[in-house]
Amino acid sequence: MTKYIALLRKDADSDFGVEFPDFPRCVTAGSSLEEAGRFAEEALRFHVEGMIQDGTALPAASTLDEIRADAKNQDARA
């Protein structure tokens, strides 16, 4: 099974945001870390199911080093 990396972001006045660099439009957020994790799993599953239904190929999974090399990801936690 392919594993995709999720990035977590949190500002002082925001919820926990989650994004998947390999799926740029797949994002979610939760008011707690636990909620954000549940929502992230649901969002990715829904996103992937939609791609499969549309006949869109899933991307190859990026490595953590590849994701960290992108300057916009320096402030996120994997």
C-alpha positions in Angstrom: 0.0 0.0 0.0 1.3 3.4 -1.0 1.8 5.8 1.9 1.4 9.6 1.3 2.9 12.2 3.6 0.6 14.7 5.3 1.8 18.1 6.5 0.4 19.7 9.6 0.3 23.5 10.2 -0.9 25.4 13.2 -1.0 29.1 13.8 -1.8 30.5 17.3 -5.2 31.6 16.2 -6.2 28.8 13.8 -7.3 25.2 13.8 -4.8 22.4 12.9 -4.5 22.4 9.1 -3.6 19.3 7.1 -2.4 19.1 3.6 -1.1 16.4 1.3 1.7 17.7 -1.0 1.1 14.9 -3.5 -2.5 16.0 -3.7 -2.5 19.8 -3.8 -6.2 20.3 -3.6 -6.7 17.8 -0.7 -6.8 19.8 2.5 -8.7 19.8 5.8 -8.5 21.1 9.3 -9.6 20.2 12.8 -9.9 22.0 16.1 -7.8 19.3 17.8 -4.9 17.2 16.6 -7.0 14.1 16.9 -9.9 15.6 14.9 -7.5 16.9 12.2 -6.1 13.4 11.9 -9.5 11.8 11.4 -10.5 14.5 9.0 -7.3 14.1 7.0 -7.8 10.3 6.7 -11.4 10.9 5.4 -10.3 13.7 3.1 -7.5 11.7 1.5 -9.7 8.6 1.1 -12.5 10.7 -0.6 -10.0 12.5 -2.8 -8.4 9.2 -4.0 -11.7 7.5 -4.5 -12.8 10.5 -6.7 -9.6 10.3 -8.8 -10.1 6.5 -9.3 -13.7 7.1 -10.4 -12.6 9.8 -12.8 -9.9 7.5 -14.2 -7.1 9.8 -13.0 -3.8 8.2 -12.2 -2.6 8.5 -8.6 0.7 10.3 -8.2 3.8 8.5 -7.0 4.4 9.1 -3.3 7.0 11.8 -2.6 9.7 11.1 0.0 10.0 13.3 3.1 13.3 14.7 1.8 11.6 15.7 -1.4 8.8 17.4 0.4 11.1 19.1 2.9 13.2 20.4 0.0 10.3 22.7 -1.0 10.8 26.0 0.8 7.0 26.4 1.4 7.1 23.3 3.5 9.8 24.4 6.0 7.3 25.5 8.6 5.1 22.4 8.5 5.3 19.2 10.5 5.1 15.8 8.7 
